[in-house]
């Protein structure tokens, strides 16, 4: 699954309004996020592979089944991707 390039062009970090870049998430983080968001997906397994990284805020916003979760409270620290 990939985020739509046109959507990526208009998305910005909700905290800093800075640019975002697509990053791969480590396997353990993917599993944890899939479990966390499972209740929001009734009949399907949530798919988590990537996130949107904001260098300015040092936050990673997960992408769950092609839906960017652009909430500051749901963001992960950049340390999950080694930054």
Beta strands, then each sheet from edge to edge (+ up, - down):
strand 1: 21-24
strand 2: 48-54
strand 3: 59-64
strand 4: 67-68
strand 5: 76-77
sheet 1: 1+ 2- 3+ 4-
sheet 2: 1+ 2- 3+ 5-
end
